[in-house]
Amino acid sequence: MMPLPMDDKRVDYRISLDGVIEYNKRIVRYSSYKIGGYHVYIYEDQRLRYEVRLLQNKIKHGEG
């Protein structure tokens, strides 16, 4: 298992993240699919996503 960079062409971010798990008291959405001989697993930490969007908003409005 290895992490892939965000711009990796094998990752299809349009895929629906239908699975939900709790990990370390955080909600994580996930999905997986097979491409070639590989299984690709996508995880999205909802709390981290919220924190990133807050920071982006602060920077956009000159608060960060």
PyMOL commands that set and color helices and strands:
alter all, ss='L'
color gray80, all
select helices_A, chain A and resi 46-60
alter helices_A, ss='H'
color red, helices_A
select strands_A, chain A and resi 19-23+26-35+38-45
alter strands_A, ss='S'
color yellow, strands_A
deselect
rebuild
show_as cartoon
